[in-house]
Amino acid sequence: MEHIVTVQEAVTAFEPWMEPTAAELDAIEAEAPVIAAEVELLDALIMTLDRPVSELDERRIRRARRRVLGARRELANRSATVSASGVGA
């Protein structure tokens, strides 16, 4: 007869301490535009892996890079404003 033993990770996988905190979820939400822009850039780069880069591809990649930089700038400005106002402290 074989014994059935539970795996500790499976038993504790839904423990409250393993869930993200409200602060972590807020940070993810704040970074969502940057993540979306980086995914768009990655998609544009992946499209050019198996074929020569056309002028349209170059423009798409350039626009995607600008969106990433803009999203990162907005995130940095937002976090600088929050820390300067003392709300984040």
N, CA, C and O atoms as a GROMACS GRO file, in nm:
protein
  356
    1MET      N    1   0.084  -0.118   0.000
    1MET     CA    2   0.000   0.000   0.000
    1MET      C    3   0.089   0.124   0.000
    1MET      O    4   0.187   0.132   0.074
    2GLU      N    5   0.053   0.220  -0.085
    2GLU     CA    6   0.129   0.344  -0.092
    2GLU      C    7   0.058   0.451  -0.010
    2GLU      O    8  -0.064   0.460  -0.008
    3HIS      N    9   0.138   0.531   0.055
    3HIS     CA   10   0.081   0.641   0.133
    3HIS      C   11   0.068   0.764   0.045
    3HIS      O   12   0.156   0.794  -0.036
    4ILE      N   13  -0.040   0.834   0.063
    4ILE     CA   14  -0.060   0.960  -0.011
    4ILE      C   15  -0.014   1.073   0.080
    4ILE      O   16  -0.066   1.091   0.190
    5VAL      N   17   0.084   1.147   0.033
    5VAL     CA   18   0.141   1.256   0.111
    5VAL      C   19   0.119   1.385   0.035
    5VAL      O   20   0.144   1.392  -0.085
    6THR      N   21   0.071   1.488   0.104
    6THR     CA   22   0.051   1.617   0.039
    6THR      C   23   0.183   1.690   0.029
    6THR      O   24   0.271   1.674   0.113
    7VAL      N   25   0.194   1.769  -0.071
    7VAL     CA   26   0.313   1.850  -0.091
    7VAL      C   27   0.292   1.982  -0.017
    7VAL      O   28   0.188   2.046  -0.032
    8GLN      N   29   0.388   2.021   0.061
    8GLN     CA   30   0.373   2.141   0.144
    8GLN      C   31   0.342   2.265   0.062
    8GLN      O   32   0.259   2.346   0.103
    9GLU      N   33   0.407   2.282  -0.055
    9GLU     CA   34   0.382   2.399  -0.138
    9GLU      C   35   0.237   2.402  -0.186
    9GLU      O   36   0.176   2.509  -0.192
   10ALA      N   37   0.184   2.287  -0.219
   10ALA     CA   38   0.046   2.282  -0.266
   10ALA      C   39  -0.051   2.314  -0.153
   10ALA      O   40  -0.156   2.375  -0.176
   11VAL      N   41  -0.019   2.273  -0.033
   11VAL     CA   42  -0.107   2.298   0.081
   11VAL      C   43  -0.104   2.445   0.121
   11VAL      O   44  -0.207   2.502   0.154
   12THR      N   45   0.013   2.505   0.117
   12THR     CA   46   0.026   2.644   0.161
   12THR      C   47   0.023   2.744   0.046
   12THR      O   48   0.051   2.862   0.067
   13ALA      N   49  -0.011   2.699  -0.074
   13ALA     CA   50  -0.008   2.789  -0.189
   13ALA      C   51  -0.107   2.903  -0.177
   13ALA      O   52  -0.088   3.008  -0.239
   14PHE      N   53  -0.209   2.886  -0.099
   14PHE     CA   54  -0.311   2.988  -0.088
   14PHE      C   55  -0.312   3.057   0.048
   14PHE      O   56  -0.412   3.115   0.088
   15GLU      N   57  -0.202   3.050   0.115
   15GLU     CA   58  -0.189   3.120   0.242
   15GLU      C   59  -0.190   3.271   0.219
   15GLU      O   60  -0.134   3.317   0.119
   16PRO      N   61  -0.252   3.348   0.307
   16PRO     CA   62  -0.260   3.494   0.287
   16PRO      C   63  -0.124   3.562   0.277
   16PRO      O   64  -0.111   3.662   0.207
   17TRP      N   65  -0.024   3.510   0.347
   17TRP     CA   66   0.107   3.576   0.344
   17TRP      C   67   0.177   3.559   0.210
   17TRP      O   68   0.277   3.626   0.184
   18MET      N   69   0.126   3.470   0.123
   18MET     CA   70   0.187   3.450  -0.007
   18MET      C   71   0.125   3.539  -0.115
   18MET      O   72   0.177   3.547  -0.226
   19GLU      N   73   0.017   3.604  -0.082
   19GLU     CA   74  -0.051   3.692  -0.177
   19GLU      C   75   0.021   3.827  -0.182
   19GLU      O   76   0.083   3.866  -0.083
   20PRO      N   77   0.016   3.897  -0.295
   20PRO     CA   78   0.077   4.030  -0.300
   20PRO      C   79   0.001   4.127  -0.210
   20PRO      O   80  -0.121   4.119  -0.196
   21THR      N   81   0.076   4.217  -0.152
   21THR     CA   82   0.014   4.317  -0.066
   21THR      C   83  -0.051   4.426  -0.152
   21THR      O   84  -0.030   4.431  -0.273
   22ALA      N   85  -0.128   4.511  -0.088
   22ALA     CA   86  -0.192   4.622  -0.158
   22ALA      C   87  -0.086   4.715  -0.218
   22ALA      O   88  -0.105   4.766  -0.329
   23ALA      N   89   0.023   4.736  -0.147
   23ALA     CA   90   0.130   4.823  -0.198
   23ALA      C   91   0.196   4.762  -0.321
   23ALA      O   92   0.229   4.833  -0.416
   24GLU      N   93   0.216   4.630  -0.320
   24GLU     CA   94   0.275   4.564  -0.436
   24GLU      C   95   0.181   4.570  -0.557
   24GLU      O   96   0.226   4.591  -0.670
   25LEU      N   97   0.052   4.552  -0.532
   25LEU     CA   98  -0.045   4.562  -0.642
   25LEU      C   99  -0.051   4.704  -0.698
   25LEU      O  100  -0.064   4.723  -0.818
   26ASP      N  101  -0.040   4.805  -0.610
   26ASP     CA  102  -0.038   4.944  -0.656
   26ASP      C  103   0.087   4.971  -0.740
   26ASP      O  104   0.079   5.042  -0.841
   27ALA      N  105   0.200   4.915  -0.699
   27ALA     CA  106   0.323   4.934  -0.777
   27ALA      C  107   0.313   4.869  -0.914
   27ALA      O  108   0.358   4.926  -1.014
   28ILE      N  109   0.252   4.751  -0.920
   28ILE     CA  110   0.233   4.684  -1.049
   28ILE      C  111   0.141   4.767  -1.138
   28ILE      O  112   0.166   4.784  -1.257
   29GLU      N  113   0.034   4.820  -1.078
   29GLU     CA  114  -0.060   4.902  -1.155
   29GLU      C  115   0.007   5.029  -1.206
   29GLU      O  116  -0.020   5.073  -1.318
   30ALA      N  117   0.094   5.088  -1.125
   30ALA     CA  118   0.164   5.209  -1.167
   30ALA      C  119   0.260   5.180  -1.282
   30ALA      O  120   0.282   5.265  -1.368
   31GLU      N  121   0.318   5.060  -1.284
   31GLU     CA  122   0.413   5.023  -1.388
   31GLU      C  123   0.346   4.962  -1.512
   31GLU      O  124   0.415   4.932  -1.609
   32ALA      N  125   0.216   4.945  -1.510
   32ALA     CA  126   0.145   4.880  -1.621
   32ALA      C  127   0.169   4.950  -1.756
   32ALA      O  128   0.189   4.881  -1.855
   33PRO      N  129   0.166   5.085  -1.765
   33PRO     CA  130   0.194   5.148  -1.895
   33PRO      C  131   0.335   5.118  -1.947
   33PRO      O  132   0.354   5.103  -2.067
   34VAL      N  133   0.432   5.111  -1.859
   34VAL     CA  134   0.569   5.079  -1.900
   34VAL      C  135   0.575   4.935  -1.951
   34VAL      O  136   0.639   4.907  -2.052
   35ILE      N  137   0.510   4.845  -1.880
   35ILE     CA  138   0.509   4.705  -1.921
   35ILE      C  139   0.443   4.690  -2.057
   35ILE      O  140   0.493   4.619  -2.143
   36ALA      N  141   0.330   4.757  -2.077
   36ALA     CA  142   0.259   4.749  -2.205
   36ALA      C  143   0.345   4.805  -2.318
   36ALA      O  144   0.347   4.748  -2.427
   37ALA      N  145   0.414   4.915  -2.294
   37ALA     CA  146   0.500   4.974  -2.396
   37ALA      C  147   0.618   4.882  -2.429
   37ALA      O  148   0.657   4.870  -2.545
   38GLU      N  149   0.674   4.818  -2.326
   38GLU     CA  150   0.785   4.726  -2.350
   38GLU      C  151   0.739   4.602  -2.428
   38GLU      O  152   0.814   4.550  -2.511
   39VAL      N  153   0.618   4.555  -2.400
   39VAL     CA  154   0.564   4.441  -2.476
   39VAL      C  155   0.544   4.480  -2.622
   39VAL      O  156   0.573   4.402  -2.712
   40GLU      N  157   0.495   4.602  -2.645
   40GLU     CA  158   0.477   4.650  -2.782
   40GLU      C  159   0.611   4.658  -2.856
   40GLU      O  160   0.620   4.621  -2.972
   41LEU      N  161   0.714   4.707  -2.788
   41LEU     CA  162   0.847   4.713  -2.848
   41LEU      C  163   0.898   4.572  -2.878
   41LEU      O  164   0.954   4.548  -2.985
   42LEU      N  165   0.880   4.482  -2.785
   42LEU     CA  166   0.924   4.344  -2.806
   42LEU      C  167   0.851   4.281  -2.924
   42LEU      O  168   0.912   4.210  -3.004
   43ASP      N  169   0.722   4.307  -2.937
   43ASP     CA  170   0.646   4.256  -3.051
   43ASP      C  171   0.702   4.311  -3.183
   43ASP      O  172   0.715   4.237  -3.281
   44ALA      N  173   0.733   4.439  -3.184
   44ALA     CA  174   0.787   4.500  -3.306
   44ALA      C  175   0.923   4.440  -3.341
   44ALA      O  176   0.954   4.419  -3.458
   45LEU      N  177   1.004   4.412  -3.241
   45LEU     CA  178   1.135   4.352  -3.265
   45LEU      C  179   1.123   4.207  -3.310
   45LEU      O  180   1.198   4.162  -3.396
   46ILE      N  181   1.030   4.135  -3.252
   46ILE     CA  182   1.011   3.994  -3.288
   46ILE      C  183   0.966   3.983  -3.434
   46ILE      O  184   1.006   3.890  -3.504
   47MET      N  185   0.885   4.076  -3.478
   47MET     CA  186   0.836   4.071  -3.616
   47MET      C  187   0.949   4.079  -3.717
   47MET      O  188   0.934   4.033  -3.831
   48THR      N  189   1.061   4.135  -3.678
   48THR     CA  190   1.172   4.153  -3.772
   48THR      C  191   1.278   4.044  -3.762
   48THR      O  192   1.380   4.052  -3.831
   49LEU      N  193   1.256   3.943  -3.680
   49LEU     CA  194   1.357   3.839  -3.663
   49LEU      C  195   1.378   3.753  -3.786
   49LEU      O  196   1.491   3.716  -3.818
   50ASP      N  197   1.270   3.722  -3.856
   50ASP     CA  198   1.283   3.626  -3.966
   50ASP      C  199   1.273   3.688  -4.105
   50ASP      O  200   1.254   3.618  -4.204
   51ARG      N  201   1.285   3.820  -4.111
   51ARG     CA  202   1.279   3.885  -4.242
   51ARG      C  203   1.360   4.014  -4.236
   51ARG      O  204   1.390   4.065  -4.128
   52PRO      N  205   1.395   4.067  -4.350
   52PRO     CA  206   1.468   4.194  -4.350
   52PRO      C  207   1.380   4.308  -4.295
   52PRO      O  208   1.258   4.306  -4.310
   53VAL      N  209   1.443   4.402  -4.232
   53VAL     CA  210   1.370   4.514  -4.173
   53VAL      C  211   1.332   4.612  -4.282
   53VAL      O  212   1.417   4.662  -4.355
   54SER      N  213   1.203   4.639  -4.291
   54SER     CA  214   1.155   4.736  -4.391
   54SER      C  215   1.148   4.874  -4.328
   54SER      O  216   1.170   4.890  -4.208
   55GLU      N  217   1.118   4.973  -4.408
   55GLU     CA  218   1.104   5.110  -4.358
   55GLU      C  219   0.988   5.118  -4.258
   55GLU      O  220   0.997   5.189  -4.158
   56LEU      N  221   0.882   5.046  -4.286
   56LEU     CA  222   0.768   5.043  -4.195
   56LEU      C  223   0.806   4.981  -4.061
   56LEU      O  224   0.765   5.029  -3.956
   57ASP      N  225   0.885   4.875  -4.065
   57ASP     CA  226   0.933   4.812  -3.941
   57ASP      C  227   1.019   4.908  -3.860
   57ASP      O  228   1.007   4.915  -3.738
   58GLU      N  229   1.107   4.980  -3.929
   58GLU     CA  230   1.192   5.078  -3.860
   58GLU      C  231   1.108   5.182  -3.790
   58GLU      O  232   1.136   5.218  -3.675
   59ARG      N  233   1.005   5.233  -3.858
   59ARG     CA  234   0.917   5.332  -3.796
   59ARG      C  235   0.841   5.274  -3.677
   59ARG      O  236   0.826   5.339  -3.574
   60ARG      N  237   0.795   5.151  -3.691
   60ARG     CA  238   0.721   5.085  -3.583
   60ARG      C  239   0.811   5.068  -3.461
   60ARG      O  240   0.768   5.094  -3.348
   61ILE      N  241   0.934   5.026  -3.482
   61ILE     CA  242   1.029   5.008  -3.371
   61ILE      C  243   1.063   5.142  -3.308
   61ILE      O  244   1.069   5.154  -3.185
   62ARG      N  245   1.085   5.243  -3.391
   62ARG     CA  246   1.118   5.376  -3.340
   62ARG      C  247   1.003   5.431  -3.254
   62ARG      O  248   1.026   5.485  -3.145
   63ARG      N  249   0.879   5.416  -3.302
   63ARG     CA  250   0.763   5.463  -3.226
   63ARG      C  251   0.749   5.386  -3.094
   63ARG      O  252   0.717   5.443  -2.990
   64ALA      N  253   0.772   5.255  -3.101
   64ALA     CA  254   0.762   5.173  -2.980
   64ALA      C  255   0.868   5.214  -2.878
   64ALA      O  256   0.841   5.219  -2.758
   65ARG      N  257   0.989   5.242  -2.926
   65ARG     CA  258   1.096   5.287  -2.833
   65ARG      C  259   1.059   5.420  -2.769
   65ARG      O  260   1.083   5.442  -2.650
   66ARG      N  261   0.999   5.511  -2.848
   66ARG     CA  262   0.956   5.639  -2.792
   66ARG      C  263   0.847   5.621  -2.688
   66ARG      O  264   0.845   5.691  -2.587
   67ARG      N  265   0.756   5.526  -2.712
   67ARG     CA  266   0.651   5.499  -2.613
   67ARG      C  267   0.709   5.444  -2.484
   67ARG      O  268   0.664   5.480  -2.375
   68VAL      N  269   0.809   5.357  -2.496
   68VAL     CA  270   0.874   5.303  -2.376
   68VAL      C  271   0.941   5.416  -2.298
   68VAL      O  272   0.926   5.426  -2.176
   69LEU      N  273   1.015   5.501  -2.368
   69LEU     CA  274   1.082   5.612  -2.300
   69LEU      C  275   0.981   5.707  -2.237
   69LEU      O  276   1.002   5.754  -2.125
   70GLY      N  277   0.872   5.735  -2.307
   70GLY     CA  278   0.769   5.822  -2.253
   70GLY      C  279   0.702   5.762  -2.131
   70GLY      O  280   0.677   5.833  -2.033
   71ALA      N  281   0.672   5.634  -2.135
   71ALA     CA  282   0.609   5.568  -2.020
   71ALA      C  283   0.704   5.564  -1.901
   71ALA      O  284   0.662   5.585  -1.788
   72ARG      N  285   0.833   5.538  -1.927
   72ARG     CA  286   0.931   5.540  -1.817
   72ARG      C  287   0.945   5.680  -1.759
   72ARG      O  288   0.956   5.696  -1.637
   73ARG      N  289   0.944   5.782  -1.847
   73ARG     CA  290   0.953   5.920  -1.799
   73ARG      C  291   0.833   5.954  -1.710
   73ARG      O  292   0.850   6.012  -1.603
   74GLU      N  293   0.712   5.917  -1.755
   74GLU     CA  294   0.593   5.944  -1.676
   74GLU      C  295   0.598   5.874  -1.541
   74GLU      O  296   0.562   5.933  -1.439
   75LEU      N  297   0.643   5.750  -1.539
   75LEU     CA  298   0.655   5.676  -1.414
   75LEU      C  299   0.757   5.742  -1.322
   75LEU      O  300   0.732   5.755  -1.202
   76ALA      N  301   0.870   5.782  -1.377
   76ALA     CA  302   0.973   5.847  -1.295
   76ALA      C  303   0.924   5.981  -1.241
   76ALA      O  304   0.947   6.014  -1.125
   77ASN      N  305   0.855   6.058  -1.325
   77ASN     CA  306   0.802   6.187  -1.279
   77ASN      C  307   0.695   6.167  -1.173
   77ASN      O  308   0.690   6.242  -1.075
   78ARG      N  309   0.610   6.067  -1.191
   78ARG     CA  310   0.505   6.040  -1.094
   78ARG      C  311   0.564   5.998  -0.960
   78ARG      O  312   0.520   6.045  -0.855
   79SER      N  313   0.665   5.910  -0.962
   79SER     CA  314   0.726   5.866  -0.838
   79SER      C  315   0.806   5.978  -0.773
   79SER      O  316   0.813   5.985  -0.650
   80ALA      N  317   0.867   6.065  -0.853
   80ALA     CA  318   0.940   6.179  -0.797
   80ALA      C  319   0.843   6.277  -0.733
   80ALA      O  320   0.875   6.335  -0.629
   81THR      N  321   0.727   6.297  -0.794
   81THR     CA  322   0.627   6.388  -0.737
   81THR      C  323   0.573   6.333  -0.607
   81THR      O  324   0.556   6.407  -0.510
   82VAL      N  325   0.546   6.204  -0.603
   82VAL     CA  326   0.492   6.142  -0.482
   82VAL      C  327   0.594   6.148  -0.368
   82VAL      O  328   0.558   6.180  -0.255
   83SER      N  329   0.720   6.118  -0.398
   83SER     CA  330   0.823   6.121  -0.291
   83SER      C  331   0.854   6.264  -0.249
   83SER      O  332   0.886   6.288  -0.133
   84ALA      N  333   0.845   6.360  -0.342
   84ALA     CA  334   0.871   6.499  -0.305
   84ALA      C  335   0.759   6.556  -0.220
   84ALA      O  336   0.784   6.640  -0.134
   85SER      N  337   0.635   6.512  -0.243
   85SER     CA  338   0.524   6.563  -0.164
   85SER      C  339   0.515   6.495  -0.029
   85SER      O  340   0.441   6.541   0.059
   86GLY      N  341   0.588   6.386  -0.011
   86GLY     CA  342   0.588   6.317   0.117
   86GLY      C  343   0.477   6.216   0.131
   86GLY      O  344   0.462   6.156   0.237
   87VAL      N  345   0.399   6.195   0.026
   87VAL     CA  346   0.290   6.100   0.033
   87VAL      C  347   0.342   5.958   0.043
   87VAL      O  348   0.286   5.876   0.115
   88GLY      N  349   0.450   5.929  -0.029
   88GLY     CA  350   0.505   5.795  -0.030
   88GLY      C  351   0.585   5.761   0.094
   88GLY      O  352   0.621   5.644   0.112
   89ALA      N  353   0.614   5.857   0.178
   89ALA     CA  354   0.699   5.832   0.296
   89ALA      C  355   0.621   5.781   0.414
   89ALA      O  356   0.680   5.755   0.519
   0.00000   0.00000   0.00000
